[in-house]
Amino acid sequence: MEFAQRIAAVAIAIVVVACTSGKPTPVPTARAAGFWPMYRGDLARDGHPSGPTLSPRSAARLTLAWRTRLDGAIDGTPAVWQGLVFAGTSGGTLAALDSANGTTVWARHGLGAISSSPTIAGDKVLVGTLTGRAYAIRVADGTTVWDWQAPPDATIWASPVMFRDVVVIGLASPYGDIPLVAGRLVGLDALTGRERWATCLLAGCQAGDGIWSTPAIDQRGTAFVGVGNPDDALLAFDPLTGARRWLSSLYPDQGRDLDVGASPIVDRIEGREVVLQASVEGRIVAVDALSGVTVWSQEVVHGTAVHGLLASPAYDGTNIYAGSASPPTGIFALASADGSARWRHETSLPVYSAPAVGDGVVVFGTGAVFGDLHAGAVVALSSADGHVLWTYDTHSAVRSGPALAGDDFVASGDYAGDVLAFRPKR
């Protein structure tokens, strides 16, 4: 949901099988055995990496394990690694919490507002800030390994991407495009933070074509990322050099500010590698990964600049799961072959949270960017038909996509600044 986060930075009556709220219920305090090391779980950005195996039976028994308050809204997805949960806040803090009980292992303050998700890169955690600074911080103790500063006025809304020995950073304008700056991609040396390459999206580094979302990378080593206005496009490039492979505009912007802000998904559908891209226009497009040619395009909702399909979708090899912030709000399950509807689950609140998929379960958050920010929930649905397995009322907007670690751990953040962890009740 990283495009939604740039909007959020300014600023239910559901029939359920199980419902929990209030104080945490005691649950086993073992550290999380699984991991979720980056935005969407892995470089495919499909929200369905191989590790998470949360089942419908376990999801129906989820209960709050702990809830830790930090110093600002948590809109990025927490990272889970080696028994720790890493979360960044709009207050400028990056914290490492013990996954067993939520206690703070270390915290770094004053980094600058963080809107994206931390990325684990070996013994370092990478994070970008809205002040345009990227940091590599030691996982063990929170000390800085290196930092890098973007050009003036540029912000980092997207999560850092680690590929081989290069860290890829996407740059865009501040909230509201004030001022409008040149969209850029930058490759940094993973060991030193030294700039290896940099490229502007528009000729002559003209303003526009911001990078709001986190690139996906396929098994061939090609990266894909959405591009903002005026091109409103999907870009394929070499993450080791920045060299452009192709740029495919998805629709004419016509001054509507319909930036392509959700992260793309790379996967194989019926033997063909495709890139799936959701947009605030309310459309999902499947594009051939080699050529950039559109395979199919499906309008899901009628979107606008601050609504539509802002959340990055998920894909489990069968269905695409897209969250909508435009009416009808909720989660849409679409067939990967052609984008046709499988099922729809409506919610009373918009969905800016990027859904995650376990073993037959779709988990996501609800809550507004504008409006009542003290209402929201974390919800688990059956991926087969969309029926509700479980919901937890957070009393705060949940724009953070959840992290699923192993078969028994779910972590998310909310507008109030809480990191929430859930485990199945034994």
C-alpha positions as CSV (number, residue, x, y, z in Angstrom):
1,M,0.0,0.0,0.0
2,E,3.0,2.3,-0.3
3,F,1.2,4.7,-2.6
4,A,-1.5,5.1,0.0
5,Q,1.1,5.8,2.6
6,R,2.2,9.0,0.9
7,I,-1.4,10.3,1.3
8,A,-1.6,9.0,4.8
9,A,1.6,10.8,5.8
10,V,-0.4,14.1,5.8
11,A,-3.0,13.7,7.6
12,I,-18.0,-2.7,11.1
13,A,-20.5,-4.5,11.3
14,I,-19.2,-7.9,10.0
15,V,-20.5,-11.4,10.6
16,V,-17.6,-13.4,11.8
17,V,-16.7,-16.9,12.8
18,A,-14.4,-15.6,15.5
19,C,-13.9,-12.1,17.0
20,T,-11.4,-10.9,19.5
21,S,-10.7,-7.5,21.1
22,G,-9.6,-5.8,24.3
23,K,-6.6,-7.0,26.4
24,P,-4.2,-9.6,25.0
25,T,-5.1,-13.2,25.8
26,P,-2.1,-15.2,27.1
27,V,-0.5,-17.2,24.3
28,P,2.7,-19.1,24.0
29,T,5.7,-16.7,24.2
30,A,8.0,-18.5,21.8
31,R,9.7,-16.2,19.2
32,A,8.4,-16.3,15.7
33,A,10.0,-19.3,13.9
34,G,9.2,-18.0,10.4
35,F,10.2,-14.9,8.6
36,W,8.9,-12.0,6.4
37,P,12.1,-10.1,5.5
38,M,10.8,-7.4,3.1
39,Y,7.8,-5.7,1.6
40,R,5.3,-8.3,0.3
41,G,7.6,-11.1,1.6
42,D,9.9,-11.7,-1.3
43,L,11.1,-10.1,-4.5
44,A,8.1,-11.4,-6.5
45,R,6.0,-9.0,-4.4
46,D,3.0,-11.4,-4.5
47,G,2.3,-11.3,-0.8
48,H,2.5,-15.1,-0.8
49,P,6.1,-16.3,-0.3
50,S,6.8,-20.0,0.4
51,G,7.3,-19.6,4.2
52,P,3.9,-18.4,5.5
53,T,1.5,-21.4,5.9
54,L,-1.2,-19.9,8.1
55,S,-4.3,-22.2,7.6
56,P,-8.0,-21.4,7.9
57,R,-8.1,-23.4,11.1
58,S,-5.3,-21.4,12.7
59,A,-6.6,-18.1,11.4
60,A,-10.0,-18.7,13.0
61,R,-8.2,-19.0,16.4
62,L,-6.0,-15.9,16.1
63,T,-5.8,-13.8,19.3
64,L,-3.8,-10.8,20.2
65,A,-0.4,-11.8,21.6
66,W,1.0,-8.4,22.2
67,R,0.6,-4.7,21.2
68,T,3.5,-2.3,21.5
69,R,3.0,1.5,21.1
70,L,5.7,3.4,19.2
71,D,5.9,7.2,18.4
72,G,3.8,7.5,15.2
73,A,1.7,5.8,12.6
74,I,3.0,2.5,11.2
75,D,1.9,2.3,7.5
76,G,4.6,0.0,6.2
77,T,4.6,-3.8,6.7
78,P,6.7,-4.9,9.6
79,A,9.7,-7.2,8.8
80,V,10.1,-10.4,10.8
81,W,13.5,-11.9,11.0
82,Q,15.4,-14.2,13.5
83,G,12.8,-13.7,16.2
84,L,12.6,-9.9,15.8
85,V,9.9,-7.6,14.4
86,F,11.2,-4.4,12.7
87,A,8.8,-1.5,12.2
88,G,9.3,2.2,11.1
89,T,7.1,5.1,12.2
90,S,5.9,8.5,10.9
91,G,7.7,9.8,14.0
92,G,11.1,8.8,12.6
93,T,11.8,5.7,14.6
94,L,13.0,2.3,13.5
95,A,12.4,-0.3,16.3
96,A,13.4,-3.9,16.7
97,L,10.9,-5.8,18.9
98,D,11.1,-9.2,20.4
99,S,8.6,-11.3,18.6
100,A,7.8,-13.3,21.7
101,N,6.5,-10.4,23.8
102,G,6.8,-7.1,21.9
103,T,9.6,-5.7,24.2
104,T,12.0,-3.3,22.5
105,V,15.4,-4.8,21.8
106,W,16.7,-1.5,20.3
107,A,15.2,1.7,18.7
108,R,16.7,4.4,16.5
109,H,15.0,7.8,16.8
110,G,15.2,10.9,14.6
111,L,15.8,9.2,11.3
112,G,13.0,11.1,9.5
113,A,9.4,10.0,8.9
114,I,9.2,6.4,7.6
115,S,6.3,5.4,5.4
116,S,7.6,2.2,3.8
117,S,8.7,-1.2,5.0
118,P,12.1,-2.2,6.4
119,T,14.1,-4.6,4.3
120,I,16.4,-7.2,5.8
121,A,19.7,-7.5,3.9
122,G,21.9,-10.1,5.7
123,D,23.1,-8.5,9.0
124,K,21.6,-5.1,8.1
125,V,18.1,-3.7,8.0
126,L,17.5,-1.1,5.2
127,V,15.0,1.8,5.5
128,G,14.2,4.9,3.6
129,T,12.6,8.1,4.9
130,L,10.5,11.0,3.7
131,T,13.4,13.3,4.2
132,G,15.1,11.5,1.3
133,R,17.7,9.6,3.4
134,A,18.4,5.9,3.2
135,Y,20.0,4.0,6.1
136,A,21.7,0.6,6.5
137,I,21.4,-0.3,10.2
138,R,22.9,-3.3,12.0
139,V,20.3,-5.9,12.9
140,A,22.1,-6.9,16.1
141,D,22.3,-3.5,17.8
142,G,20.8,-0.7,15.7
143,T,24.0,1.0,14.9
144,T,24.4,2.8,11.5
145,V,26.5,1.0,8.9
146,W,26.0,3.7,6.2
147,D,23.5,6.3,5.1
148,W,22.8,8.1,1.8
149,Q,21.0,11.4,1.0
150,A,18.8,11.9,-2.1
151,P,18.8,15.1,-4.1
152,P,17.0,18.1,-2.7
153,D,13.2,17.8,-2.1
154,A,13.1,14.1,-3.2
155,T,11.4,11.7,-0.9
156,I,11.6,7.9,-0.4
157,W,8.1,6.4,-0.3
158,A,9.2,3.0,-1.6
159,S,11.0,0.3,0.4
160,P,14.7,-0.3,-0.3
161,V,15.3,-3.3,-2.6
162,M,18.3,-5.6,-2.0
163,F,19.5,-7.5,-5.2
164,R,22.8,-9.2,-5.1
165,D,25.2,-6.4,-4.0
166,V,23.1,-3.4,-5.0
167,V,20.4,-1.6,-3.0
168,V,17.8,0.0,-5.3
169,I,16.1,3.2,-4.1
170,G,13.1,4.8,-5.8
171,L,12.6,8.6,-5.5
172,A,9.5,10.7,-5.9
173,S,8.0,14.1,-4.9
174,P,6.8,15.1,-1.4
175,Y,3.1,14.7,-0.6
176,G,0.9,16.5,-3.1
177,D,3.8,16.9,-5.6
178,I,4.8,20.1,-3.9
179,P,7.3,20.6,-5.3
180,L,7.1,18.2,-8.2
181,V,10.5,16.6,-8.6
182,A,12.2,14.3,-11.1
183,G,11.4,10.6,-10.5
184,R,14.6,8.7,-10.2
185,L,16.0,5.2,-9.5
186,V,19.3,4.9,-7.7
187,G,21.6,1.9,-7.2
188,L,23.8,1.9,-4.1
189,D,26.6,-0.3,-3.1
190,A,25.2,-2.6,-0.4
191,L,28.4,-2.6,1.7
192,T,29.3,1.1,1.6
193,G,26.2,3.0,0.5
194,R,28.2,4.5,-2.4
195,E,26.2,5.5,-5.4
196,R,26.8,3.1,-8.3
197,W,24.3,4.4,-10.8
198,A,21.4,6.8,-11.0
199,T,18.8,7.4,-13.7
200,C,15.9,9.8,-14.2
201,L,12.7,8.6,-15.6
202,L,12.1,11.6,-17.9
203,A,14.6,13.0,-20.3
204,G,16.8,15.7,-19.0
205,C,15.6,14.9,-15.4
206,Q,12.4,16.8,-16.0
207,A,10.0,16.8,-13.1
208,G,7.5,13.9,-12.9
209,D,7.3,10.1,-13.3
210,G,7.9,9.6,-9.6
211,I,8.6,6.1,-8.1
212,W,6.1,5.6,-5.4
213,S,6.2,1.8,-5.0
214,T,8.7,-0.9,-4.4
215,P,10.2,-2.7,-7.5
216,A,9.7,-6.5,-8.0
217,I,12.4,-8.6,-9.5
218,D,12.0,-11.8,-11.5
219,Q,14.3,-14.9,-11.7
220,R,16.0,-13.5,-14.8
221,G,17.1,-10.4,-12.8
222,T,14.8,-7.9,-14.4
223,A,13.1,-5.4,-12.2
224,F,9.7,-3.9,-12.6
225,V,8.1,-0.8,-11.0
226,G,5.2,1.5,-11.4
227,V,5.8,5.1,-12.6
228,G,3.7,8.2,-11.7
229,N,2.3,10.9,-13.9
230,P,2.5,12.0,-16.6
231,D,3.4,8.6,-18.0
232,D,1.4,6.4,-15.5
233,A,3.4,3.4,-16.6
234,L,5.1,0.2,-15.8
235,L,8.9,0.2,-16.2
236,A,11.3,-2.8,-16.7
237,F,14.9,-2.2,-15.9
238,D,18.2,-3.8,-14.9
239,P,18.6,-3.4,-11.1
240,L,22.4,-3.8,-11.4
241,T,22.9,-0.9,-13.8
242,G,19.6,1.0,-14.1
243,A,19.5,0.3,-17.8
244,R,15.9,0.5,-19.2
245,R,14.4,-2.5,-20.8
246,W,10.9,-1.1,-21.7
247,L,8.3,1.4,-20.5
248,S,4.6,0.7,-21.0
249,S,2.1,3.4,-20.3
250,L,-1.1,1.9,-18.9
251,Y,-3.5,4.9,-19.5
252,P,-3.4,8.6,-20.3
253,D,-3.2,10.6,-17.1
254,Q,-4.9,13.7,-18.6
255,G,-4.1,15.7,-15.5
256,R,-6.0,13.3,-13.2
257,D,-2.9,12.4,-11.0
258,L,-3.5,8.7,-11.4
259,D,0.0,7.6,-10.5
260,V,0.8,3.9,-10.7
261,G,1.6,3.4,-7.1
262,A,1.0,-0.2,-6.1
263,S,3.9,-2.6,-6.3
264,P,3.8,-5.0,-9.3
265,I,3.7,-8.8,-9.1
266,V,5.9,-11.0,-11.2
267,D,4.8,-14.6,-11.8
268,R,4.0,-17.2,-14.4
269,I,0.5,-17.6,-15.6
270,E,-0.3,-20.5,-17.9
271,G,3.4,-20.9,-18.7
272,R,4.0,-17.2,-19.5
273,E,5.8,-14.8,-17.3
274,V,3.7,-11.7,-16.7
275,V,3.7,-8.6,-14.5
276,L,0.4,-7.8,-12.7
277,Q,-0.1,-4.2,-11.9
278,A,-2.9,-2.5,-10.0
279,S,-3.6,1.2,-10.2
280,V,-5.6,4.0,-8.6
281,E,-7.6,4.2,-11.7
282,G,-9.2,1.0,-10.4
283,R,-7.8,-1.3,-13.0
284,I,-5.5,-4.4,-12.9
285,V,-3.4,-5.0,-16.0
286,A,-1.4,-8.1,-16.9
287,V,1.7,-7.3,-19.0
288,D,4.1,-9.6,-20.8
289,A,7.3,-9.5,-18.8
290,L,9.6,-9.7,-21.9
291,S,7.9,-7.1,-24.1
292,G,5.7,-4.9,-22.0
293,V,2.7,-5.7,-24.2
294,T,-0.7,-5.9,-22.4
295,V,-2.0,-9.4,-22.0
296,W,-5.3,-8.4,-20.4
297,S,-6.8,-5.4,-18.6
298,Q,-9.7,-5.5,-16.2
299,E,-11.5,-2.6,-14.5
300,V,-12.3,-3.6,-10.9
301,V,-13.7,-0.3,-9.5
302,H,-13.9,3.3,-10.6
303,G,-10.9,4.8,-8.9
304,T,-9.6,8.3,-8.3
305,A,-6.2,9.8,-7.3
306,V,-6.7,9.0,-3.6
307,H,-8.7,5.8,-3.8
308,G,-8.9,3.0,-6.3
309,L,-6.6,0.0,-6.0
310,L,-3.8,1.8,-4.0
311,A,-2.9,-1.3,-2.1
312,S,-0.5,-3.7,-3.7
313,P,-2.4,-6.9,-4.6
314,A,-1.5,-10.5,-3.7
315,Y,-1.4,-13.6,-5.8
316,D,-1.3,-17.3,-4.7
317,G,-1.0,-19.0,-8.0
318,T,-4.7,-19.3,-8.4
319,N,-6.3,-15.9,-7.6
320,I,-5.3,-12.3,-7.5
321,Y,-6.5,-10.5,-4.3
322,A,-7.0,-6.8,-4.7
323,G,-8.0,-4.3,-2.0
324,S,-10.2,-1.4,-2.9
325,A,-10.4,2.0,-1.3
326,S,-13.2,3.1,-3.8
327,P,-16.8,1.9,-3.6
328,P,-17.5,-1.0,-3.3
329,T,-14.7,-1.1,-0.7
330,G,-13.3,-4.5,0.2
331,I,-11.3,-7.4,-1.3
332,F,-11.8,-8.7,-4.8
333,A,-10.6,-12.2,-5.9
334,L,-9.8,-12.3,-9.7
335,A,-8.9,-15.1,-12.0
336,S,-5.2,-14.8,-13.0
337,A,-5.9,-15.9,-16.6
338,D,-8.1,-13.0,-17.6
339,G,-9.0,-10.9,-14.5
340,S,-12.6,-12.2,-14.3
341,A,-14.3,-12.1,-10.9
342,R,-14.1,-15.1,-8.6
343,W,-15.6,-13.5,-5.4
344,R,-15.9,-10.2,-3.6
345,H,-15.9,-9.4,0.1
346,E,-17.3,-6.0,0.9
347,T,-16.0,-4.0,3.9
348,S,-17.5,-0.9,5.6
349,L,-14.1,0.8,5.6
350,P,-11.7,1.3,2.7
351,V,-8.8,-1.1,2.1
352,Y,-5.3,0.6,1.8
353,S,-3.6,-2.5,3.3
354,A,-1.7,-4.8,1.0
355,P,-3.2,-8.3,1.6
356,A,-1.0,-11.3,2.5
357,V,-1.9,-14.9,1.6
358,G,-1.1,-18.0,3.7
359,D,-2.4,-21.5,3.0
360,G,-6.0,-20.8,2.1
361,V,-6.2,-17.5,4.0
362,V,-6.1,-13.9,3.0
363,V,-5.2,-11.4,5.7
364,F,-5.5,-7.6,5.4
365,G,-6.4,-4.4,7.3
366,T,-9.2,-1.8,7.0
367,G,-9.2,1.9,7.8
368,A,-9.3,5.3,6.2
369,V,-6.6,7.7,5.1
370,F,-9.1,10.6,5.3
371,G,-12.1,10.5,7.7
372,D,-12.3,8.6,10.9
373,L,-8.8,7.4,11.7
374,H,-9.9,5.7,14.9
375,A,-11.8,2.9,13.2
376,G,-10.1,-0.2,11.6
377,A,-9.6,-3.9,11.8
378,V,-7.4,-6.8,10.9
379,V,-9.4,-9.4,8.9
380,A,-8.8,-13.0,7.8
381,L,-10.8,-14.4,4.9
382,S,-11.0,-17.8,3.3
383,S,-9.2,-17.6,-0.1
384,A,-11.6,-20.1,-1.5
385,D,-14.8,-18.0,-1.3
386,G,-14.1,-14.9,0.8
387,H,-16.0,-15.8,3.9
388,V,-14.8,-14.3,7.2
389,L,-12.6,-16.5,9.4
390,W,-11.6,-13.9,12.0
391,T,-11.5,-10.2,12.7
392,Y,-9.9,-8.0,15.3
393,D,-11.1,-4.5,16.0
394,T,-8.1,-2.3,16.4
395,H,-10.0,1.0,17.0
396,S,-7.4,2.6,14.6
397,A,-7.0,2.6,10.9
398,V,-4.9,-0.3,9.6
399,R,-3.1,0.8,6.4
400,S,-0.1,-1.5,7.1
401,G,-0.1,-4.7,5.1
402,P,0.3,-7.7,7.5
403,A,3.4,-9.9,7.7
404,L,2.8,-13.6,8.0
405,A,5.7,-15.6,9.5
406,G,5.5,-19.4,9.5
407,D,2.1,-21.0,10.4
408,D,1.4,-19.1,13.6
409,F,2.5,-15.5,13.6
410,V,0.9,-12.3,12.1
411,A,2.2,-8.8,12.6
412,S,0.8,-5.5,11.5
413,G,0.8,-1.8,12.4
414,D,-1.8,0.9,12.7
415,Y,-2.4,4.6,12.6
416,A,-2.2,5.0,16.4
417,G,1.4,3.8,16.3
418,D,0.9,0.2,17.6
419,V,2.7,-2.9,16.3
420,L,0.2,-5.7,16.8
421,A,1.2,-9.4,16.9
422,F,-1.3,-12.3,16.7
423,R,-1.0,-16.0,17.3
424,P,-3.5,-18.9,17.2
425,K,-5.0,-19.6,20.7
426,R,-4.0,-23.1,21.8
